Amino acid sequence: MKYRIIKDKVAGGVMTLFTLLSLILLVAMAVGLWLKSADILEEHSMWNLLTASEWKPMRNQFGFLAFISGTFYVTGVATVIALPTSLLMAIFLTEYSRSTVRRYIYPLLDILASLPSVIFGVWGTLVIVPIVSDIIGPAVGTATSGYTLLSGAVVLSVMILPLLVSLFIEILGNVEIDLREASLALGATRWQTTKHVVLKKGLPGIIASTVLAISRALGETIAVLMVCGNLIIIPDSLLDACYPIPALIANNYGEMLSLPLYESALMFAAFILFFIVLVFNLGARLYLKTIKTE
Amino acid sequence: MKKAKYIEEKIFRFLMVLSLILVAGFVFSVLWSIFSKGIPVLTWEMVTSLPGSGFYVGKQGGFLNAIVGSVYIVLGATFLGLLISIPVVFYLSVYLKKDSRFGSIARLAFDVLFGVPSIVYGAFAFTIMIVVGIRASLLGGILVETLLIVPILIRSMDEVARTIPKELLETAYSLGATKIETIGVVIRQIAPAIATATLLSVGRAMGDAAGVMFTAGFTDYIPESLTDKAATLPLSVFFQLSAPQIEVQNRAYAAAVVLTVIILIISLSGRFIMRYFSKNKV
């Protein structure tokens, strides 16, 4: 009899430990990356690192501005493309379509959601890059290789589409049917109802979901790296190359051990990425939680 | 006035259908580009042989090393991942009260961990490995993929485990069971969720490139021990595609087809199970 109770206590202890360890992992990552970036922060001020755009590790110049702006531009443009598309699609699926339509659309979204990053990268080099270099480039009168900010953003937008659509469907589905019926009964069209009632009610959730999807897009590595050109410049136009932070880390990990500061700089890059993603993700989740409990 | 609203309705209806066609177009475009490029160049030799001499300038050989490496890493990570996540899920749903503060903080933390990019996991694991003295190896790859999938496993199993009726557990308690002894009941209840979560995370681990890039390295051989380097399919696609030779690039497309087919089978069956069981839930 005693044995069983002891077993229960031990198991409980072990499981508490497992759960705690997973929590500690989050803290450990922050602390670990921060400690690793201490070396570079000793030599250069944080402000300098974040606002300088000269990146020459061999000459002790570590400016992250090009990478930070690359990350934000590529994610920003991707969001601009993906947001209206996914919102319209979610509205169509929740407000307009019959369930038979949904039965055919969901598997498509599932496929999109499950394909690995590198496959989107291959698709980008095969389809998007040629379109940009052969059609869009000449159309606006710029010679471009096709490996551009725009290509990266298009690929990235396709990758976050399924996440956005599924988050939006959940948000829109939570709006009470009574509200819609009240609006329809007053003679509003379906779109008017959607615009004035459903979207208005769902707006906070839509914003939070978008932030969540952005946090996912910020860390996307291989697919973007394969199509965005990877030149260390601050992009001026959509047809410039760009160099996001994840690509910086992935491209240089092989050489980073050659210089102690180089490694520290890349770990600082990882820390920046971790920090931005953490803030976006945590903020969006906490906000979504308060909406849900209301 | 009355007309305007109907015109607006029409315009937006059109835009919605357009967005639908656009997304469907994307899906078919992705699949078509991979399959039309890869299937014609895919040969039996590629999936059954190791890279031969002169492989990276377009000579004979295949990418069996990458297939086997990926399978090893995914199997190891899934095993470890389940070993960690099942107790955690059990703890969250049986040991903790429904409104437990610790529970909600833990769930939030797993959500956030789920959102951490795999490149950050890779970089973090890499620094840890340097400190501990492990080189890029099969073990490193398994560990980083475990970190990557544990949050997915926990969150998707927990979602179902939370809906287990309290009465069910109370029945077990009333028969004299301790909390740990209800684990059989709980596991039976969440069995479909375990299956789905496993398949989802296998798909995720199989397709991840950024995490294993640092930690597993790349090699032409099949790893024979945990300390050997291990190749992976996504990296095999990535590296071969950046080669200038057409033959090598073609092999990248062929590897992409293999990867896509594996992922589609795994993920879609996972999602199918999920949908099938959630449909029958009250």
Interface residues (C-beta under 8 A of the other chain):
Chain A: R4 I5 K7 D8 A11 G12 V14 M15 T16 F18 T19 S22 L23 L25 L26 M29 G32 L33 K36 P84 T85 S86 L88 M89 I91 F92 Y96 I105 Y106 P107 L108 L109 D110 I111 L112 A113 S114 L115 P116 S117 V118 I119 F120 G121 V122 W123 T125 L126 V127 V158 L161 V165 A188 T189 R190 W191 Q192 T194 L212 S215 R216 L218 G219 E220 T221 I222 M226 P246 I249 A250 Y253 L266 M267 A270 L273 F274 V277 L278 N281 L282 R285 L286 K289
Chain B: K5 Y6 E8 E9 F12 R13 L15 M16 V17 L18 S19 L20 L22 V23 A24 F26 V27 S29 V30 L31 S33 I34 K37 I84 P87 V88 F90 Y91 L92 Y95 I105 A106 L108 A109 F110 D111 V112 L113 G115 V116 P117 S118 I119 V120 G122 A123 F124 F126 T127 I128 L147 V150 P151 I154 T178 K179 I180 E181 G203 M206 G207 D208 A209 A210 M213 F214 P234 L235 V237 F238 L241 A252 Y253 A256 L259 T260 I263 L264 S267 L268 R271 R275
